[in-house]
Amino acid sequence: MRWDASIRTKLTLVIAGISMFTVSIGFVVVSINFYQNMQESLQNDALAQANLLAENSEPYLTYDRPEQAQTELLGQISLNAAHSIAIFQGIGETFAKVENGGGYISATDFRKEQQVLWDNRWLHIYQPIMDSLGDQLGTIYLKVSTDSVKEKLRSFILSLLLLLLAMVLLSYLLARIMQKYISQPILNLESISHQVSASQNYSLRVPVVTHDEIGKLSRTFNDMLETIERRQRERDAAEEALQLNKRRLERAVKDLQYLANYDSLTQLPNRALCMDRIRYALKRASRTRTYAAILFLDLDHFKDVNDSLGHAVGDELLKASSKRLQELLRDEDTLARLGGDEFVIILNEVEDTEDIITVVEKIVDNFNQHFNLSSYVVNSTVSVGVCVYPNDGSDVDELMKAADAAMYKAKEVGRNTYAFYESEMNELALRRHRIANDLRAAIDKGELSLVYQPQVDLKLGKVIGAEALLRWTHSELGFISPAEFVPIAESTGLIKTIGMWVIDTACADAAFWQKQGHTNIKVSVNLSALQFRQSDLPESINKLLKKHQLTPNALELEITESMLMRDVEQAIKTLQRMKRMGLQIAIDDFGTGYSSLSYLRRFPLDSLKIDRTFIDEVCVDPDDTAITLAIISMAKSLRLKVVAEGVETTQQWDFLCQHGCDEVQGYLVSKGLPGEQFLAFIAAFSPSKWVANSDR
Ligand SMILES: Nc1nc2c(ncn2[C@@H]2O[C@@H]3COP(=O)(O)O[C@H]4[C@@H](O)[C@H](n5cnc6c(=O)[nH]c(N)nc65)O[C@@H]4COP(=O)(O)O[C@H]3[C@H]2O)c(=O)[nH]1
């Protein structure tokens, strides 16, 4: 068993133990000595008395006077212990005896010779009585109790024990005090070594207070710490130098990597990294079944700028061009500089190839604005060649060649333009270009018009409003769907003008219908995202309402979920302004976006329009049924009206009727109608008549 007491305790106990052991031995020796002395004194005393009796007993024996011997002789004995005394004569006959606490004496106690005997309780002394002729007349027998000796020994031991206890206590206290001088330096040594091992702080030192072995040990320990501390310092310095070199090396590697992958002038990815990014874009596109577009850009007449204004201006133009391009791109797209005035743009995960046209047109348009360089204003247009993965090539080389070829095509056409590698895309781009250009004049030429698709209240069985739908009949291209030209108008910004024309026209028509007596008919107008973000839109609408003296609640604005979710707080503010004006607000194509319920509660809305794609299969596809029912119940819980778009069959109509939909619109009721036809439609509309003509 290990004993884990401290050295201090051990030392105290050892010192106290030794002193106790020594004192105990002394105690035993003294006690034995004392006992022996007491015995000897008693024996000497008793022997002297016995001798005296033996010398004086002769006449009493000779004249046979036992009574006198008893009183005159034995009665005179004085001893400090209980005793009995007898005079034997002849061969053991008791002549006289006195029993004075020394017990009974019988003939059996007789001994003839001189003897001194000790037993447990008694001291027996036999002393012969001799006559003058030297003959033995008898024997004196003295029997002395040893109780008095034992009693004295007991009280002696008791006082000795008390003394011993006091000495042990004293030695313990002295040991405690003394051990401090021995154990403290050891404890110091132990404490410092513990601190050093716990904190790894080698600057700690043990205080050296003695010059003995422990003092020497402490000094050696301190020397050892000093050596370790010095080595530690040297190692730390070496480690620091190593880290510094490592950091320098890492920075150098990073710089090298950067130089290997980035262009030092524009900080854009260089050719090597560009090829890598294209490879990655192709993988992403094929995994997500989308397109990737590679735009090869070359600044027109860059050489002239360099030659006439100097390389510094040329560099500045390249930097300004890269900044401008960067601003036009999404974060997930890549802009790289191949060298000279050649740039490449990678458009990732493009879902619709028409989006590529939008981007490339934006780029070409932007370069039609001059560059304000530090000392010159420079005009620099751009020629762009575009190819699309997977249509125009399956690997990086093929696609780069295609984009390069397309770029030369754009240069040949006369620069400041773009060209697709694939002619089909070129045609599409040309058509978009044409639409964008011609749309500007379409309003003035009177090519735009509105049709109104009736909206029927299912409970009332009455037409209660209409959605205004924009129509464009191009003088040469014929009918162009709003689904085609509205996004183009959005990308060119022309939608603002067209949108105001739509509201103006719809308000004028609605005011006319009201004048014709259809006071409860409201008109719904689609707002584009760009329009919705226009800060002066509420005021502009207000002006138009006043212009046509139309009550605000006769105008409903249709907004899509994505328009609201783009900047929720701003959207809430705009909607609140519109609501304060008294306008009606509907969410269009509901269910296709990502609006969250918590946000919906915060938008001041009047109705939700269930998207046509759900109504299409509402009686066939259980998913669409479930979604439609969920939208209806959600709208009810938000106290919003529900409108179903694209109702084409009576089954859909019945389903919506049964499940509490408020309003419907769709080909089952009517397609969009020109203003005057719509008026006639309201007048003629009666549910029974309509039911008769329907596909029931
Ligand atoms: N298959 C089918 N289709 C039906 C049925 N009932 C209505 N539709 C069509 O569904 C579209 C509904 O309009 P939208 O969802 O707002 O979608 C509109 C809207 O986003 C946009 N648009 C139309 N007019 C305007 C406008 O004045 N301003 C803005 N910003 N966008 C407009 O163009 C989109 C397409 O408009 P449209 O071609 O007129 O197509 C209209 C309408 O003709 C039906 O029963 N079956």
The ligand as an SDF file (V2000), in Angstrom:
LIG
                    3D

 46 52  0  0  0  0  0  0  0  0999 V2000
  -54.3310   28.8180  -72.8310 N   0  0  0  0  0  0  0  0  0  0  0  0
  -55.1130   29.7100  -72.2650 C   0  0  0  0  0  0  0  0  0  0  0  0
  -54.6630   30.9660  -72.1280 N   0  0  0  0  0  0  0  0  0  0  0  0
  -55.4780   31.8750  -71.5620 C   0  0  0  0  0  0  0  0  0  0  0  0
  -56.7500   31.5480  -71.1040 C   0  0  0  0  0  0  0  0  0  0  0  0
  -57.3110   32.6710  -70.5780 N   0  0  0  0  0  0  0  0  0  0  0  0
  -56.3690   33.6520  -70.6930 C   0  0  0  0  0  0  0  0  0  0  0  0
  -55.2530   33.1660  -71.2780 N   0  0  0  0  0  0  0  0  0  0  0  0
  -54.0020   33.8720  -71.5900 C   0  0  0  0  0  0  0  0  0  0  0  0
  -53.2200   33.8430  -70.4470 O   0  0  0  0  0  0  0  0  0  0  0  0
  -52.4630   35.0810  -70.3370 C   0  0  0  0  0  0  0  0  0  0  0  0
  -52.8000   35.6900  -69.0120 C   0  0  0  0  0  0  0  0  0  0  0  0
  -52.0200   36.7600  -68.7740 O   0  0  0  0  0  0  0  0  0  0  0  0
  -50.7830   36.7890  -67.8220 P   0  0  0  0  0  0  0  0  0  0  0  0
  -50.7160   35.5440  -67.0240 O   0  0  0  0  0  0  0  0  0  0  0  0
  -50.8780   38.0520  -67.0690 O   0  0  0  0  0  0  0  0  0  0  0  0
  -49.5560   36.8130  -68.8050 O   0  0  0  0  0  0  0  0  0  0  0  0
  -49.3830   37.8610  -69.6640 C   0  0  0  0  0  0  0  0  0  0  0  0
  -48.6260   39.0220  -69.0820 C   0  0  0  0  0  0  0  0  0  0  0  0
  -47.5790   38.5180  -68.2520 O   0  0  0  0  0  0  0  0  0  0  0  0
  -48.0140   39.6660  -70.2910 C   0  0  0  0  0  0  0  0  0  0  0  0
  -48.8330   40.8210  -70.6170 N   0  0  0  0  0  0  0  0  0  0  0  0
  -49.9600   40.9030  -71.3640 C   0  0  0  0  0  0  0  0  0  0  0  0
  -50.4090   42.1640  -71.4120 N   0  0  0  0  0  0  0  0  0  0  0  0
  -49.5730   42.9230  -70.6510 C   0  0  0  0  0  0  0  0  0  0  0  0
  -49.4720   44.3140  -70.2680 C   0  0  0  0  0  0  0  0  0  0  0  0
  -50.3140   45.1350  -70.6420 O   0  0  0  0  0  0  0  0  0  0  0  0
  -48.4440   44.6960  -69.4690 N   0  0  0  0  0  0  0  0  0  0  0  0
  -47.5240   43.8120  -69.0390 C   0  0  0  0  0  0  0  0  0  0  0  0
  -46.5520   44.2540  -68.2570 N   0  0  0  0  0  0  0  0  0  0  0  0
  -47.5710   42.4880  -69.3490 N   0  0  0  0  0  0  0  0  0  0  0  0
  -48.5830   42.0500  -70.1500 C   0  0  0  0  0  0  0  0  0  0  0  0
  -48.0070   38.7620  -71.3330 O   0  0  0  0  0  0  0  0  0  0  0  0
  -48.4970   37.4900  -70.8250 C   0  0  0  0  0  0  0  0  0  0  0  0
  -49.2150   36.7720  -71.9340 C   0  0  0  0  0  0  0  0  0  0  0  0
  -50.3300   37.4610  -72.3090 O   0  0  0  0  0  0  0  0  0  0  0  0
  -51.3340   36.8700  -73.3600 P   0  0  0  0  0  0  0  0  0  0  0  0
  -50.5670   36.3030  -74.4940 O   0  0  0  0  0  0  0  0  0  0  0  0
  -52.3220   37.9020  -73.6240 O   0  0  0  0  0  0  0  0  0  0  0  0
  -51.9790   35.6840  -72.5700 O   0  0  0  0  0  0  0  0  0  0  0  0
  -52.8820   35.9110  -71.5230 C   0  0  0  0  0  0  0  0  0  0  0  0
  -54.2620   35.3120  -71.8820 C   0  0  0  0  0  0  0  0  0  0  0  0
  -54.6090   35.5120  -73.2100 O   0  0  0  0  0  0  0  0  0  0  0  0
  -57.2000   30.2050  -71.2360 C   0  0  0  0  0  0  0  0  0  0  0  0
  -58.3110   29.8520  -70.8660 O   0  0  0  0  0  0  0  0  0  0  0  0
  -56.3670   29.3330  -71.8110 N   0  0  0  0  0  0  0  0  0  0  0  0
  1  2  1  0
  2  3  2  0
  2 46  1  0
  3  4  1  0
  4  5  2  0
  4  8  1  0
  5  6  1  0
  5 44  1  0
  6  7  2  0
  7  8  1  0
  8  9  1  0
  9 10  1  0
  9 42  1  0
 10 11  1  0
 11 12  1  0
 11 41  1  0
 12 13  1  0
 13 14  1  0
 14 15  2  0
 14 16  1  0
 14 17  1  0
 17 18  1  0
 18 19  1  0
 18 34  1  0
 19 20  1  0
 19 21  1  0
 21 22  1  0
 21 33  1  0
 22 23  1  0
 22 32  1  0
 23 24  2  0
 24 25  1  0
 25 26  1  0
 25 32  2  0
 26 27  2  0
 26 28  1  0
 28 29  1  0
 29 30  1  0
 29 31  2  0
 31 32  1  0
 33 34  1  0
 34 35  1  0
 35 36  1  0
 36 37  1  0
 37 38  2  0
 37 39  1  0
 37 40  1  0
 40 41  1  0
 41 42  1  0
 42 43  1  0
 44 45  2  0
 44 46  1  0
M  END
$$$$
